Amino acid sequence: MNTITGKIALVTGASAGIGEATARLLAQKGCNLILLARRIERLEELKKSLSSFGVSITLYQADVRDRRRVAEIATEVKEKNLIPDILVNNAGLSRGLQKLYEGSYEDWDDMIDTNIKGLLNITREILPLMVQRNQGHVINLGSVAGHTVYPGGNVYNATKFAEKALSEAMNVDLVGTNIKITSIDPGAVETEFSTVRFRGNKLQAQKVYEGYHPLVAEDIADAILYVLQTPLHVNITTLIIQPLANRNLYVKHRQ
């Protein structure tokens, strides 16, 4: 068993959903945290709620799309000797379900800049620190949308296909090192994801999960903890997780 107690984990998009659930579970297991998100007030509330676990928690208000800000944070964690042992690239979003020829340029930019460029920005700044020490584990949050295209997914699908390719490329680039790369690829997870996709329309978001039991953020946090605790010689490159009622994107049992 590879223990994470006493290690440092950097989690992006930590203010809600999978990021928040992951931060909670890692703190319970004695992992020190560096938490990034745009909503600093939510991070502050999360930090207070985790105080009983006795771990170090450092907060940064940041948008992963802001390359300069990401570089500043990387410099600071290095200066403070807070180099992460674990990087969880969780920040991501989806916008709309329009057909490609009816899509919004603004929505496209939001998804591409966050899901692809944001992941690249963080990884480019943090991964070299891991390489210097020849240790670390990068968890990239992918999606089943990176394996199969669905109607209206188009650009979001493209960003998750890109995440899959980048995760595979990282594994190739890191051959001969002790650094692991894992892509965690969930199906339907009931978080703020659909609310963000539909720009705050909660009624529309709720319909996505009607009639079956979707995954919840804690399910994905459990999977992240599992891969982090595998023996040092074990590298789980891809882990696909679906709700029991949802055997793939097109086979779903609704009550």
C-alpha positions as CSV (number, residue, x, y, z in Angstrom):
1,M,0.0,0.0,0.0
2,N,1.3,3.4,-1.0
3,T,0.3,5.8,1.8
4,I,-0.5,9.4,1.1
5,T,-0.3,10.5,4.8
6,G,2.0,13.6,5.0
7,K,2.2,14.1,1.3
8,I,1.1,17.3,-0.5
9,A,-1.7,17.4,-3.0
10,L,-2.6,20.3,-5.3
11,V,-6.2,20.2,-6.4
12,T,-7.7,22.5,-9.0
13,G,-11.3,23.4,-9.1
14,A,-11.5,22.6,-5.4
15,S,-14.4,24.8,-4.4
16,A,-17.2,22.4,-5.4
17,G,-18.1,19.0,-6.8
18,I,-15.3,16.4,-7.4
19,G,-12.6,18.8,-6.4
20,E,-14.1,19.5,-3.0
21,A,-14.9,15.9,-2.4
22,T,-11.4,14.9,-3.3
23,A,-9.9,17.6,-1.0
24,R,-12.1,16.3,1.9
25,L,-11.1,12.7,1.4
26,L,-7.4,13.4,1.1
27,A,-7.5,15.6,4.2
28,Q,-9.1,12.7,6.1
29,K,-6.2,10.5,5.0
30,G,-3.7,13.0,6.4
31,C,-2.7,14.6,3.1
32,N,-1.6,18.3,3.1
33,L,-3.5,20.4,0.6
34,I,-2.9,23.2,-1.9
35,L,-6.4,24.2,-3.2
36,L,-7.0,26.3,-6.2
37,A,-10.3,27.8,-7.4
38,R,-11.8,31.0,-8.6
39,R,-14.2,31.3,-5.7
40,I,-12.0,32.0,-2.7
41,E,-14.8,32.3,-0.3
42,R,-15.8,28.7,-0.9
43,L,-12.2,27.6,-0.4
44,E,-12.1,29.5,2.9
45,E,-15.3,27.7,4.0
46,L,-13.8,24.4,3.0
47,K,-10.6,25.0,4.8
48,K,-12.5,25.7,8.0
49,S,-14.5,22.5,7.7
50,L,-11.3,20.5,7.3
51,S,-9.5,22.1,10.3
52,S,-10.1,19.1,12.5
53,F,-7.9,16.8,10.4
54,G,-4.8,18.7,11.4
55,V,-3.3,19.0,7.9
56,S,-1.7,22.0,6.3
57,I,-4.1,23.7,3.8
58,T,-2.9,26.5,1.5
59,L,-5.4,28.4,-0.6
60,Y,-5.0,30.2,-3.9
61,Q,-7.6,32.1,-5.8
62,A,-6.8,31.3,-9.4
63,D,-8.3,30.6,-12.8
64,V,-6.3,27.9,-14.5
65,R,-6.8,29.8,-17.7
66,D,-4.6,32.6,-16.4
67,R,-1.1,31.4,-17.3
68,R,0.7,34.2,-15.5
69,R,-1.1,33.5,-12.2
70,V,-0.5,29.8,-12.5
71,A,3.3,30.5,-12.9
72,E,3.2,32.7,-9.9
73,I,1.7,30.0,-7.8
74,A,4.2,27.4,-9.0
75,T,7.1,29.7,-8.0
76,E,5.6,30.4,-4.6
77,V,5.0,26.7,-3.7
78,K,8.6,26.0,-4.7
79,E,9.9,28.8,-2.6
80,K,7.8,27.6,0.4
81,N,9.0,24.0,-0.1
82,L,5.4,23.0,-0.8
83,I,6.1,21.1,-4.0
84,P,3.2,18.7,-4.6
85,D,3.5,15.0,-4.5
86,I,0.1,14.7,-6.1
87,L,-1.6,16.9,-8.7
88,V,-5.3,16.6,-9.4
89,N,-6.2,18.4,-12.6
90,N,-9.9,18.7,-11.8
91,A,-10.9,22.1,-13.1
92,G,-13.1,21.9,-16.1
93,L,-16.6,22.7,-17.4
94,S,-19.1,22.3,-20.2
95,R,-21.2,24.8,-22.0
96,G,-24.4,24.2,-23.9
97,L,-25.7,21.4,-26.1
98,Q,-26.0,23.1,-29.4
99,K,-25.1,21.5,-32.7
100,L,-21.7,22.4,-33.9
101,Y,-22.9,24.7,-36.6
102,E,-25.1,26.6,-34.1
103,G,-22.5,26.8,-31.3
104,S,-21.3,29.8,-29.4
105,Y,-17.7,31.0,-29.8
106,E,-17.8,32.2,-26.2
107,D,-18.8,28.7,-25.0
108,W,-16.1,27.1,-27.2
109,D,-13.5,29.4,-25.7
110,D,-14.6,28.6,-22.1
111,M,-14.3,24.9,-22.7
112,I,-11.1,24.9,-24.7
113,D,-9.3,27.4,-22.5
114,T,-10.3,25.7,-19.2
115,N,-10.3,22.0,-20.1
116,I,-7.3,21.9,-22.4
117,K,-5.2,25.0,-21.9
118,G,-5.9,25.1,-18.1
119,L,-4.7,21.6,-17.7
120,L,-1.6,22.4,-19.8
121,N,-0.9,25.5,-17.8
122,I,-0.9,23.8,-14.4
123,T,0.9,20.7,-15.6
124,R,3.6,22.6,-17.4
125,E,4.4,24.5,-14.2
126,I,4.0,21.7,-11.6
127,L,5.2,18.6,-13.4
128,P,8.8,19.8,-13.8
129,L,9.0,20.1,-10.0
130,M,8.0,16.4,-9.8
131,V,10.5,15.4,-12.5
132,Q,13.3,17.1,-10.6
133,R,12.5,14.9,-7.6
134,N,11.6,11.8,-9.7
135,Q,8.4,11.3,-7.8
136,G,4.8,12.2,-8.1
137,H,1.3,11.3,-9.3
138,V,-0.8,13.4,-11.7
139,I,-4.5,12.7,-11.8
140,N,-6.3,14.2,-14.8
141,L,-10.1,14.3,-14.7
142,G,-11.3,13.1,-18.0
143,S,-14.8,11.8,-19.0
144,V,-16.5,9.1,-20.9
145,A,-17.1,12.0,-23.3
146,G,-13.4,11.5,-24.2
147,H,-14.2,8.0,-25.5
148,T,-17.5,8.4,-27.3
149,V,-19.1,11.5,-28.9
150,Y,-22.7,12.2,-28.0
151,P,-25.3,14.6,-29.6
152,G,-24.6,18.2,-28.7
153,G,-21.3,17.3,-27.1
154,N,-19.0,18.3,-30.0
155,V,-16.5,20.8,-28.6
156,Y,-16.8,19.4,-25.0
157,N,-16.2,15.9,-26.5
158,A,-13.2,17.4,-28.3
159,T,-11.7,18.8,-25.1
160,K,-12.0,15.4,-23.3
161,F,-10.6,13.5,-26.3
162,A,-7.7,16.0,-26.0
163,E,-7.4,15.3,-22.2
164,K,-7.2,11.6,-23.0
165,A,-4.5,12.2,-25.6
166,L,-2.5,14.4,-23.2
167,S,-2.7,11.9,-20.4
168,E,-1.4,9.2,-22.8
169,A,1.4,11.5,-24.0
170,M,2.4,12.4,-20.4
171,N,2.8,8.7,-19.7
172,V,5.0,8.2,-22.7
173,D,7.1,11.3,-21.9
174,L,7.6,10.1,-18.4
175,V,8.8,6.6,-19.2
176,G,11.9,5.8,-17.0
177,T,10.7,8.0,-14.2
178,N,8.8,7.2,-11.0
179,I,6.0,9.6,-11.9
180,K,2.5,8.1,-12.5
181,I,-0.2,9.6,-14.7
182,T,-3.9,8.5,-14.4
183,S,-6.9,9.7,-16.3
184,I,-10.1,9.3,-14.2
185,D,-13.0,9.2,-16.7
186,P,-16.5,9.3,-15.1
187,G,-19.9,9.0,-16.7
188,A,-22.8,11.0,-15.3
189,V,-21.9,12.6,-11.9
190,E,-24.5,14.8,-10.2
191,T,-22.6,17.9,-9.3
192,E,-22.8,21.6,-10.5
193,F,-21.6,20.3,-13.9
194,S,-25.0,20.4,-15.6
195,T,-26.0,23.6,-13.9
196,V,-22.9,25.2,-15.3
197,R,-23.5,23.7,-18.7
198,F,-27.0,25.3,-18.8
199,R,-25.8,28.5,-17.3
200,G,-27.7,28.3,-14.0
201,N,-30.9,26.6,-15.2
202,K,-31.2,24.2,-12.3
203,L,-34.5,22.7,-13.6
204,Q,-32.9,21.8,-16.9
205,A,-29.9,20.4,-15.1
206,Q,-32.0,18.2,-12.8
207,K,-33.6,16.5,-15.8
208,V,-30.2,15.1,-16.8
209,Y,-30.3,12.9,-13.7
210,E,-34.0,12.0,-13.5
211,G,-35.0,8.4,-13.2
212,Y,-31.7,6.7,-12.3
213,H,-29.0,6.9,-9.7
214,P,-26.1,8.9,-11.0
215,L,-22.6,8.9,-9.6
216,V,-21.8,11.5,-6.9
217,A,-18.6,13.5,-6.3
218,E,-17.6,11.2,-3.5
219,D,-17.6,8.2,-5.8
220,I,-14.9,9.8,-7.9
221,A,-12.9,10.9,-4.9
222,D,-12.9,7.3,-3.8
223,A,-11.5,6.3,-7.1
224,I,-8.8,8.9,-6.9
225,L,-7.8,7.7,-3.5
226,Y,-7.7,4.1,-4.8
227,V,-5.2,4.9,-7.6
228,L,-3.1,7.1,-5.3
229,Q,-2.7,4.2,-2.9
230,T,-1.6,1.5,-5.4
231,P,1.9,0.0,-5.0
232,L,4.7,2.1,-6.5
233,H,5.2,-0.3,-9.4
234,V,1.5,-0.1,-10.4
235,N,0.4,2.6,-12.8
236,I,-3.4,2.8,-13.6
237,T,-3.4,4.8,-16.8
238,T,-7.2,5.0,-17.3
239,L,-10.1,4.4,-15.0
240,I,-13.6,4.5,-16.5
241,I,-16.5,4.8,-14.0
242,Q,-20.2,4.6,-14.8
243,P,-23.4,4.6,-12.8
244,L,-24.8,1.0,-12.7
245,A,-27.9,2.2,-14.6
246,N,-25.7,3.7,-17.4
247,R,-23.7,1.0,-19.1
248,N,-22.4,3.4,-21.7
249,L,-23.5,6.7,-23.1
250,Y,-26.3,5.2,-25.1
251,V,-27.5,2.4,-22.8
252,K,-29.2,3.9,-19.8
253,H,-32.0,2.5,-17.6
254,R,-34.4,5.1,-16.2
255,Q,-37.2,4.1,-13.8
